[in-house]
Amino acid sequence: MTQFTSIKIAQYSDATAAVQVVFAGEELSFAAEAEGVMGAAGKTVERAAKTADFTGKKSGIMHLLAPEGMNADRLIVAGLGKADELKEQDWINLGGEVAGKLLALKAEAAEITFPAAATAQQAADFAQGAYLRGYKFDTYRTVKKEADGDKACEITLKVQDAAAVEPLWAEAEAVAEGTLLARTLVDEPANTLGPVEFAAKAQQLSDLGVDVEILDEAKMQELGMNALLAVGQGSVRPSRLAVMKWNGGKEGEAPVAFVGKGVVFDTGGISLKPGAGMEDMKGDMGGAAAVIGLMKALAGRKAPVNAICVLGLVENMPDGNAIRPGDIVKTMSGQTVEILNTDAEGRLVLGDALWYTQDRFAPKFMIDLATLTGACMVALGGHRAGVFSADDELAAQICDAGETTAEKMWRLPLGDEYDKMIDTPNADMRNTGGARWGGASTAAVYLQRHTNETKWAHIDIAGTAMGSKKNAISQGWASGFGVRALNRMIKDHYEG
C-alpha cells in the first residue's frame, strides 16, 4: 500500500503553503480565522460562490485557482452547513472529502485552517478522515504507477490549541492505522499472504507491546482442533492459530475477546466454487484482518483494557488430501460434525477457535468476525453487516457503535428453529442447514454450539469487508470494516 496523506497539527499562523483550505458555514458565513486566511480575496470568494451556487452547505466544496488578493496558488472552501449539528462521522467524512480534493489536485502540501469554534476532538476526527482517505493499494503496480504520477500530500491542520488536539489525534491515528492494516491484508494477494505469512503479521505487533503466540499444526492437533485442521489439509501451506494478548487493563481482570476467520483463499475445496469471481476469495480472511487491525488500534492507543484476539488461519484448497463431503470430524469441543459441503468451511475454523478462546481465557465475552455467508449478503447487501447474539446488551453495544462510526450493522435471528436445521443422524451436527434458506442463521447457530454458553456475538461481514460501496474515507476494494466500530464499543463500555 501507499499512504498518500500525512497529518501534522499546528497552531494558527500565517499562510505559507501554496494550497489553503478554509471552511464556510451555511449562507456562506466565514469565521474570523477563515477571513484572516482569505484576506483581500474575500470578495473574490463571494463572487465565485455566487457563480458556482456554493452556499456553504455541508460537504460542498469550492475550488478557486490563484485567487486574487491571496499569496496562494489555490483556495479550497469546504462547506460545514450548520456546524453545531455535525456529528462525529460528519467531521470524519469531511476530512476524507477535503483530502480527496487535495489528492485529485495532486497537491503536495496544504494548510487547513480549522474553525476555532470546533472542538479538539472534532479536529482529531477530521484528521482521521483525511488520513483514511489517503490509502491506496498499489504495492504491485510498476509502469502504470509511475505513469499515473500520484503524489502524497502533506497536510498541516492549523488549530487554536495544538496541545489539546495532538493527543486526541495520536489516538485517532492509531485507530486509523489499525483500519489500514486490515485493508492492506484483505487487498494482499493470496500467493504472498498464506497462513504462515499472516501469522508473521500478528507477530509484528509485539513491537507495540502485544504478547503474541503462534500455534502450529502439531499443537492444534494436540488440542483436538480437528475441524480447523480439516479445512487446511488440502493445502500445501500449513495452518496456524495466532493468539494476541493486550494487557492494558487491571491485572487479573477478565479480557474481552475477538476471533477472526482467516481463510486466506477459499476455493470451496472439493465443493468447488464457480470460477467467476473466485479471485475475490483472497478476501475471505476479512474477519481475521479486522481482528488484527483492532488489536493494532488498541495497542497503538494504549487502551486501558485486557483484550484477546485469536485468528484461525487456513487455506481451503481441492487436493487428494482434502476433506470430502460426508466426512465426519471431531471438534475441539468434543462434538462431531458431518461436513456436507466443504465450502461451508469458515464455521469449522471459527468453531474450534471459539472453543479454544473460551476454554483458555474465560473472557467477559467473545465476538467473532467473518466473511461467512452469501446468505447475509442476500439479506443486507453491502450496506450492513449481520449481528447474531443471544445477549441483547452485547448486540445493542455492537450495533450502536456501528451507527456512530458508520460501520452499520443489523441484528439477525438465532433460535431453536435454526438450530434444529443443523442436526444430522450421522453426527452431533452438520456444517450446513441442508437448504438455501436461513443460511446466515444456520451458520451462526453452528458457531453458538461452540461457545460453551459464554457471552458471544457473531458478525457476518461478507458484504462489507470487501467490494463494498466507496465513500468519503474508503475508495478501494477493502474497507477495513469492523476495526473502528469495535474499537468504539470497547472505548465506550469496557475501558477502566
Buried (B, 14 or more C-beta within 10 A) or exposed (E): BEBBBBBBBBEBEEBEBBBBBBBBBBEBEBBEBBEBBBEEBBEBBBEBBEEEEBBBBBBBBBBBEEBEEBEBBBBBBBBBBEBEEBEBBBBBBBBBBBBBBBBEBEBEBBBBBBBEBBBBBBBBBBBBBBBBBBBBBBEEBEEEBEEEEBEBBBBBBBBBBBEBBBEBBBBBBBBBBBBBBBBBBBBBEBEEBBBBBBBBBBBEBEEBEBEBBBBBBEEBEEBBBBBBBBBBBBBEBBBBBBBBBBBBBEEEEBBBBBBBBBBBBBBBBBBEBEEEEBEEBBBBBBBBBBBBBBBBBBBBBEBBBBBBBBBBBBBBBBEEEBBEBEBBBBBBBEBBBBBBBBBBBBBBBBBBBBBBBBEEBEBBBBBBBBBBBBBBBEBBEBEBBBBBBBEEEBBEBBBBBBBBBBBBBBBBEBEEEBBEBBEBEEBBBBBBBEEEEBBBBBBBBBBBBBBBEBBBBBBBBBBBBBBBEEBBBBBBBBBBBBBBBBBBBBBEBBEE
